[in-house]
Amino acid sequence: MTDEPERTDSLAETRLEIALHFSNGARLGPDELRVVAAIRKQRSILGASRVTALSYRTCWLIVDALNRAFEQPVIATHPGRRGGGAELTPFGERVVAVYASIERRARAQAKPALSEIAEALNPSFRRRASDAASEAASPEAAPRRSQGS
């Protein structure tokens, strides 16, 4: 028995996240896709905010930014207390499908490189609270918008 921490399958725990930054300043990444997926399932921005634990305003800003980012809307909104809601447009479904394709291809291509990096990880490394706090305080950790408002 040794004091060395047990090595886990580092590659299985390593993840690659893709964020697309468009020339018009728009962004499409995991944060936006999480809201889009919740809207697809919940059929409302309010429902999406509840399941994603984001504020309604944050979800609404993401929807607004996505709809302004493209010439066609990604999400159709139907205001009103009764009969209101939101749903992905056919164009929105296509955007999600293309993003998923990019993500799959990137993961497949990056797998050998990620494996090499994962093998070099220090198994005894543990994040400190100060690491998480400094990450949360960084501008990149703030909720991202597709375009500046």
C-alpha positions in Angstrom: 0.0 0.0 0.0 1.4 3.4 -0.9 0.5 7.0 0.1 0.1 8.0 -3.5 -3.5 8.9 -4.5 -5.2 6.4 -6.7 -5.2 7.3 -10.4 -8.7 7.5 -11.9 -9.5 7.6 -15.5 -8.5 11.2 -16.1 -9.7 11.3 -19.7 -13.2 10.2 -18.7 -13.3 13.1 -16.2 -11.7 15.7 -18.6 -14.2 17.6 -20.6 -13.9 19.9 -23.6 -16.3 22.8 -23.9 -16.8 24.7 -27.1 -17.9 28.3 -27.3 -18.4 30.0 -30.6 -17.6 33.7 -30.7 -19.0 35.2 -33.9 -17.7 38.2 -35.8 -20.7 40.3 -34.8 -19.9 39.8 -31.1 -22.4 37.1 -30.5 -21.6 34.0 -28.5 -23.0 30.5 -28.5 -21.6 28.1 -25.9 -22.6 25.7 -23.1 -24.4 28.4 -21.0 -26.6 29.4 -23.9 -27.2 25.8 -24.9 -28.3 24.9 -21.4 -30.9 27.6 -21.5 -32.0 26.6 -25.0 -32.4 23.0 -23.9 -34.4 24.0 -20.9 -36.7 26.2 -23.0 -37.1 23.3 -25.4 -38.3 21.1 -22.6 -40.2 23.6 -20.4 -41.6 25.6 -23.3 -41.2 28.8 -21.3 -38.4 31.2 -20.3 -39.7 31.2 -16.7 -39.7 27.3 -16.6 -36.2 27.4 -18.1 -35.0 29.8 -15.4 -36.4 27.5 -12.7 -34.7 24.3 -14.0 -31.4 26.0 -14.7 -31.3 27.9 -11.4 -30.7 31.1 -13.4 -32.7 34.3 -12.9 -35.6 34.9 -15.3 -33.8 38.1 -16.4 -30.6 36.1 -17.2 -32.5 33.6 -19.3 -34.5 36.4 -21.0 -31.2 38.2 -21.8 -29.7 35.0 -23.3 -32.9 34.5 -25.5 -32.8 38.2 -26.6 -29.1 38.0 -27.4 -29.5 34.8 -29.4 -32.5 36.2 -31.3 -30.6 39.4 -32.2 -27.4 37.6 -33.1 -28.9 35.9 -36.2 -31.1 37.2 -39.0 -33.7 34.6 -38.0 -35.0 34.1 -34.4 -33.6 31.1 -32.5 -36.5 31.1 -30.0 -40.1 32.3 -30.6 -41.7 33.9 -27.6 -45.4 34.1 -27.0 -46.1 36.7 -24.3 -49.0 36.4 -22.0 -49.9 34.9 -18.6 -52.1 32.3 -20.2 -51.1 30.6 -23.4 -47.7 32.3 -23.3 -44.5 30.5 -23.6 -41.4 30.1 -25.8 -40.2 27.5 -28.2 -37.3 26.8 -30.5 -37.9 27.8 -34.1 -36.9 25.5 -36.9 -33.8 27.7 -37.4 -33.1 27.4 -33.7 -33.3 23.6 -34.0 -30.8 23.8 -36.8 -28.4 26.0 -34.8 -28.5 23.5 -31.9 -27.8 20.6 -34.3 -24.9 22.3 -36.0 -23.4 23.3 -32.6 -23.8 19.6 -31.5 -22.0 18.5 -34.7 -19.1 20.9 -34.1 -18.8 19.7 -30.5 -18.8 16.0 -31.5 -16.2 16.6 -34.2 -14.0 18.6 -31.8 -14.2 16.0 -29.1 -13.2 13.2 -31.5 -10.3 15.2 -32.9 -9.1 16.3 -29.5 -9.3 12.9 -27.8 -5.6 11.9 -28.4 -4.3 15.3 -27.2 -6.7 15.3 -24.2 -5.5 11.8 -23.4 -1.9 13.0 -23.4 -2.6 15.9 -21.2 -4.8 13.8 -18.8 -2.0 11.3 -18.3 0.3 14.2 -17.1 -2.2 15.3 -14.4 -1.1 15.4 -10.8 -3.4 12.9 -9.1 -3.0 14.6 -5.7 -4.2 18.0 -7.0 -7.3 19.3 -5.3 -8.9 22.7 -6.0 -8.7 25.1 -3.2 -11.5 27.3 -2.1 -9.4 30.3 -3.1 -9.1 28.9 -6.7 -12.9 28.7 -7.0 -13.3 32.1 -5.5 -10.9 33.8 -7.9 -12.5 32.0 -10.8 -15.9 33.2 -9.7 -14.6 36.8 -9.4 -13.1 36.8 -12.9 -15.0 38.6 -15.6 -15.2 35.3 -17.6 -17.2 33.7 -14.8 -20.0 36.2 -15.0 -23.1 35.1 -16.9 -22.1 35.5 -20.6 -24.2 37.3 -23.1 -24.1 36.8 -26.8 -23.8 40.5 -27.4 -23.1 43.5 -25.3 -26.3 45.3 -24.3 
